[in-house]
Amino acid sequence: MAGIRYVRGDATVPSVKGVKVIAHVCNDIGGWGKGFVLALSRRWPQPEAAYRAWHRDRAANDFGLGAVQLVQAERYVWVANMIGQRGVRTGSKGVPVRYEAIDTALDRLAGHALELGASVHMPRIGCGLAGGRWSRVEPLVQERLVRRGIPVTVYDHD
């Protein structure tokens, strides 16, 4: 079993053949405008539009912590909007990241990736604006994706 592959570069430009899923963490309040999502929006309008519609119609869908929305951006590129943070600010309940929600979302993502025969590409999810620690997220990625045979590449932007 291979481990996570770490590379320097842009997670929105995975340089491998085949179907790719770009995974990232979103908040549960409908905010899209800071961090990695800006890079996504510069490349494709679909992930943001789909996320905003998903949030707007949340009374009638599964939008919430742990949910995953798969959005096709190109023929062989999908974006996984994963709800893994509560709000956007650090407050009395700590940082916005919710590790249990990321764990649930990664488990759901694995099913999609296996169905598509896709590799998964991501920044260090939950560790930017969400305030998480990679030492807590990495084992979740290992357990939910890598152990199921899904190739994972993590990108550290220059």
N, C-alpha and C positions, 0 to 999 in steps of 0.2 A: 504494500500500500504506500503510495507516494504521499508526501506531506503537502503543505501549502507552499506554493511557489511565490517567492517575494521578488518583485522587480521595481525598478525606478521608472516612473512614467505616468501616463494619463490613463486612468481606468475607463475612460469613455472611448479609448482607442485600443481595444484588445487586439494584439497581433498574432492571433492563432486562427487556424482553419476551423470550419464547422460552425455550428450554432453556439452562440454565446449569450449568457444572461449577465447583465451588469446589475449587481445588487447594491442597494444602499438603504439607509435608515431614514425614515420620515417621522415627523411628529404626529400627534393625535388631535391637533387643533386646526389643521388645514393650512398651516403656514408653509410656504415654499418661496424662498428668496435669499437664503444665505447658505454658504458652505458648498458641498459637492453638487447640490441640485442646480447651482448656477452653471456648472460645467455641462451637466446634462441638458439644460435648457438651451445652451449655446449650440449644441449639436442637433437636438431634435425637439420639436414642440409637443409631441405626443405624450411623453411621461408626465409633464406638468399638467397638461389639459386633462388627462385621465385622472390624475390624483385629485385635482380640484373638483371634478365632477363626482368622483367617488366620495369625497368629503361632503360635498353639497347634498348628495342623495343618501347620506349615511343612515337616515332613519329606515331606509328600505334595503340596506345591504350589510355587508360584514365589516365595514370600516371600524377599526378599533385596534387596540394594542394586540400585537401578534398576527395581524392580518397581512396578507400579501396580495398585491395587484400586479399581474404580469402584463406589460404593455409592449407591443411589437413596435420597434423603432425603425428597423430595416429588415430586409428579407431574412438575414441570419442573426439579427441582434434584437434581443428583448431586454427590457429594463424591469427589474423587480422593485417596486415601491413597497418597502416593508415598514410597518408601523412599529417602531421600537423605542420611541421616547414619548414621555408624558410632558406635554407643553414644550416650551423653548427656553425657560429660564431656570437657573439654580435658585432654589428657595428653601423653605423650612424642611421639605422632604428630600433635599439633596439635589444632585444633578438630574437632568431630564432623562438620561438613559434608563431603560428598563431591560435588564439582562434577560429576565424570564420571557419578555415579549420578543426579544431578538431570537432567543432559543426556539420559541414556537414558530416564528416567521421563517427561520432557517430550516426547520423541519418541513414546513409547508413548501418552501422553495425547493428542497431536495426532490420532492415528488414531481414538481414541474420540470426541473432540470433533467431528471431521469426520463420523463416522458418525451422531452424534446431531444434527448441525447446531447445535452448542452454542457459546456464548461461554464464555470461561474467566475466572474471578475468583480473586484470590489476595492474600494479604498479600505482603510482600517475602520470599518463600520462601527458607529456608535461612539467613536473616540474623538471626534472633532467637537462640533458645537454641542453634541449631546452630553459631553463630559465623561464618557466612559473610559475604562482602561483596557488596553488590548490584552493584557494578561488575563482578563475575565472573558473577553470576547473570543479570543483565539481558540480556547478549548471547545467552545460551542460550535465554531466553524469546523473544527476537526471532527467532533462527534456527529454532527448533523449532515455534513457534506462529504468530507474526505473519507470517513469510514464507510460511506456508501458508494465509494468509487467515483465520486464526482471530482473532476480536476478543478482546483481552485487556484486562482492567481490573485495576490494582494498587491496593490500598487501604492507605492510611496511617491507622492508628487514631489518634484524638485523644488 
